[in-house]
Amino acid sequence: MTMNSTLTAAAAAAVAALILAAPMAHATGGSWQCENQMDMDHEVARSISGSNNALYQILMKTRENWDIAYKRAQCEAYAEGRPYEISCLNGRRDWDAIKAMVPEEYFGMSNDALYPRFLAIQSNREQSVAMVEYCRDVGAIE
């Protein structure tokens, strides 16, 4: 083997070692899954809505909207290299912001009066699916 071929072989081995030592490109951001599936935030929403089940259900749907927007923002931060936190949201939600998203007059309405409003709230399944796909595409979640 000549000196040039020895150097070329050594260089190739060094490059191969660097490639093998480099971290694999995969999702490193985290997961939104919670170890404890018991969501204590339901208790917070229940305390805001009292015994009014329709208001409670409206708060839960509003919480879903807040969750989608929050998760999307965290995945955007991940994609842009800014600080992010992708982890279980239980106990970390901004209930003041969630409550502010519900029309103020709803808090004085009866269960019967609110029920049609609850039924009118559209499912956010498409937004949720789009958020998850975006987060996966940028590598923030698996």
C-alpha positions as CSV (number, residue, x, y, z in Angstrom):
1,M,0.0,0.0,0.0
2,T,1.4,3.4,-0.9
3,M,1.6,6.4,1.4
4,N,-1.3,8.1,-0.5
5,S,-3.6,5.1,-0.3
6,T,-2.8,4.7,3.4
7,L,-3.7,8.3,4.1
8,T,-6.9,8.0,2.0
9,A,-7.9,4.8,3.9
10,A,-7.1,6.6,7.2
11,A,-9.1,9.6,6.2
12,A,-12.1,7.4,5.1
13,A,-11.9,5.6,8.4
14,A,-11.9,8.9,10.3
15,V,-14.9,10.2,8.4
16,A,-16.8,6.9,8.9
17,A,-16.1,7.1,12.7
18,L,-17.4,10.7,12.8
19,I,-20.5,9.7,10.9
20,L,-21.2,6.7,13.2
21,A,-20.5,8.8,16.3
22,A,-22.9,11.6,15.2
23,P,-26.4,11.5,16.8
24,M,-29.1,10.1,14.6
25,A,-31.6,12.6,13.2
26,H,-34.8,11.8,15.1
27,A,-37.3,13.5,17.3
28,T,-35.6,14.8,20.4
29,G,-38.1,17.3,21.6
30,G,-40.2,15.1,23.9
31,S,-43.8,13.9,24.4
32,W,-47.0,15.4,25.5
33,Q,-47.9,12.2,27.2
34,C,-48.4,12.2,31.0
35,E,-47.2,9.3,33.2
36,N,-50.2,9.9,35.5
37,Q,-53.3,10.0,33.3
38,M,-55.3,11.5,36.1
39,D,-55.6,15.1,35.0
40,M,-55.8,17.4,38.1
41,D,-56.7,20.2,35.7
42,H,-60.2,18.7,35.6
43,E,-60.5,19.7,39.2
44,V,-59.5,23.2,38.4
45,A,-62.1,23.5,35.7
46,R,-64.7,22.0,38.0
47,S,-63.8,24.6,40.6
48,I,-64.3,27.4,38.0
49,S,-67.6,26.0,36.7
50,G,-69.1,24.8,40.0
51,S,-71.9,22.4,39.5
52,N,-72.7,23.7,36.0
53,N,-71.9,20.7,33.8
54,A,-72.4,22.6,30.5
55,L,-69.9,25.3,31.6
56,Y,-67.5,22.6,32.7
57,Q,-67.8,21.0,29.2
58,I,-67.3,24.4,27.5
59,L,-64.1,24.9,29.7
60,M,-62.8,21.5,28.7
61,K,-63.3,22.3,25.0
62,T,-61.7,25.7,25.5
63,R,-58.8,23.9,27.2
64,E,-58.4,21.7,24.2
65,N,-58.1,24.9,22.0
66,W,-55.5,26.3,24.4
67,D,-53.6,23.1,24.4
68,I,-53.5,23.0,20.6
69,A,-52.2,26.6,20.4
70,Y,-49.7,26.0,23.2
71,K,-48.3,22.8,21.7
72,R,-48.0,24.4,18.3
73,A,-46.1,27.3,19.8
74,Q,-43.7,24.9,21.6
75,C,-43.1,22.9,18.4
76,E,-42.4,26.2,16.5
77,A,-39.9,27.2,19.2
78,Y,-38.2,23.8,18.9
79,A,-38.0,24.1,15.1
80,E,-36.5,27.6,15.4
81,G,-34.0,26.6,18.0
82,R,-35.6,28.7,20.8
83,P,-36.3,27.4,24.3
84,Y,-39.3,25.0,24.4
85,E,-41.0,22.7,26.8
86,I,-42.6,19.6,25.5
87,S,-44.0,17.6,28.4
88,C,-47.2,16.7,30.2
89,L,-49.4,19.8,30.5
90,N,-51.2,18.6,33.7
91,G,-50.8,21.3,36.3
92,R,-49.0,23.7,33.8
93,R,-52.0,25.2,32.0
94,D,-52.8,28.9,32.2
95,W,-56.3,28.7,33.5
96,D,-56.7,32.4,33.7
97,A,-56.0,32.6,29.9
98,I,-58.4,29.6,29.3
99,K,-61.1,31.2,31.3
100,A,-60.6,34.5,29.5
101,M,-61.3,32.6,26.2
102,V,-64.9,31.8,27.4
103,P,-67.4,34.6,26.9
104,E,-67.9,36.3,30.3
105,E,-71.7,36.0,30.2
106,Y,-71.4,32.2,30.1
107,F,-70.3,32.3,33.8
108,G,-73.7,33.5,34.9
109,M,-75.8,31.3,32.6
110,S,-77.7,28.2,33.7
111,N,-76.8,24.7,32.6
112,D,-79.9,24.6,30.3
113,A,-79.0,27.9,28.7
114,L,-75.4,26.9,28.1
115,Y,-76.0,23.4,26.8
116,P,-76.9,24.5,23.2
117,R,-73.7,26.7,23.2
118,F,-71.7,23.6,24.2
119,L,-73.2,21.6,21.4
120,A,-72.4,24.4,18.9
121,I,-68.7,24.2,19.7
122,Q,-66.9,22.5,16.9
123,S,-64.5,19.7,17.3
124,N,-60.9,20.7,16.9
125,R,-59.8,17.3,15.6
126,E,-58.5,18.7,12.3
127,Q,-56.4,21.4,14.1
128,S,-55.1,18.8,16.6
129,V,-54.1,16.4,13.8
130,A,-52.4,19.3,11.9
131,M,-50.5,20.3,15.1
132,V,-49.3,16.8,15.7
133,E,-48.2,16.4,12.1
134,Y,-46.3,19.7,12.2
135,C,-44.6,18.7,15.5
136,R,-43.6,15.4,14.0
137,D,-42.4,17.0,10.8
138,V,-40.0,19.3,12.7
139,G,-38.8,16.5,14.9
140,A,-40.2,17.9,18.2
141,I,-42.2,14.7,18.9
142,E,-42.0,11.1,17.7
